[in-house]
Amino acid sequence: MRVHVIAVGRLRAGPQKTLIDDYLTRFDRTGRALGLGPGSVTEVDDRKGGGMAGEAVLLRRAVPDGAMMVALDERGRTESSPEFATRLAGWRDEGRSDLAILIGGADGIDPALRADAGFALSFGRMVWPHMLVRVMLAEQLYRAASILAGAPYHRE
């Protein structure tokens, strides 16, 4: 199952990009034997200033046909890392070939797009900078693959 992180905004070279690239490379290596990956990041940028609705159009356009859509949203479900790993494995086992995880801009994800997503995931009740959320998501994808592979990366 290919994993597409689709995010509003452009990430310049720097520590966050280095971390994302590192974790997604680890995810690809660990997940390959498990039917997970590759992982990729697609960035969209609403230069016309359409707000959340404009961003939603661009996010939707970047989602592969037939992909399971997951919205990262503070109102979503909070899961432990093992629960998230089990959820990823479940989507894979259902025969999903693509998973699209959507990260909105500074104001979040448009309510209509959030409603169309098959699942909403939260990293807690705190609001996180959307650039930092990318790093956290990439790490959790790698952690999920490690858990499913039985590797010692995750400690409970």
Secondary structure, DSSP 8 states (H G I E B T S, - for coil): -EEEEEEES---SSHHHHHHHHHHHHHHHHHGGGT---EEEEEE--TT--HHHHHHHHHHHHS-TT-EEEEEEEEEEE--HHHHHHHHHHHHHTT-SEEEEEE-BTTB--HHHHHHSSEEEES-SS---HHHHHHHHHHHHHHHHHHHHT-TT---
